[in-house]
Amino acid sequence: MKRERSLLFFLGMWLLSSCSHYQIADKDKTTNRLYPDGTYRHDITLELPQGKTQRFQGVVSLTPQTIVIVGLSAFGTTLFRITDKDQVNVEIFFEPLKKYEPKLQQFYRLLKTMLLLSVNGGSADAGIRTTDPHGRLQSMVIDDRSKTRLIFGDYDEHNVPLHVRVEREEFNVDVRVKGYEI
């Protein structure tokens, strides 16, 4: 019994310490993107106009060929997975969420735009940008039908924004990066 408690304590401490780290695994990796290739863990808050709020977690994996986004429940179970490699594939594992698949695909297009933003505002990024005094992206309005506004903040020592707010007519989303490895 004592040994099991020690093991559980060790496992719990390991999980807590691994949930909020920011690590550069490949120091030679260079990129001009706001979010370099790597794996990111997030806490997400979705605010709907009716005053409803949904909280969940997410994991994003970026490689030169693939984007994978996984939505997790509060218990860590997979709600959905979006894989973009040559084509977008959406898998929804939570039955009540299946009716929102078209909205999820639409939101993925917005996320992909955000994840692939260049640091210097290259021509591939459509939108009006503002920057802070250090030249880091502060906000951006994407010229889509709803005039989506992205607000970036809490940059860390690697110039990765740890907070993003997405504002649209239909909803607002707050994303907080809890850890990453690039």
Secondary structure, DSSP 8 states (H G I E B T S, - for coil): -HHHHHHHHHHHHHHHHHTT-EE-S-TT---SBSS-SEEEEEEEEEE-TTS-EEEEEEEEEE-SS-EEEEEE-TTS-EEEEEEESSSEEEEE-SGGGGGGHHHHHHHHHHHHHHHT-BTT--TT--SEEEE-TTS-EEEEEE-STT-EEEEEEEE-TTS-EEEEEEE-SS-EEEEEEEEEE-
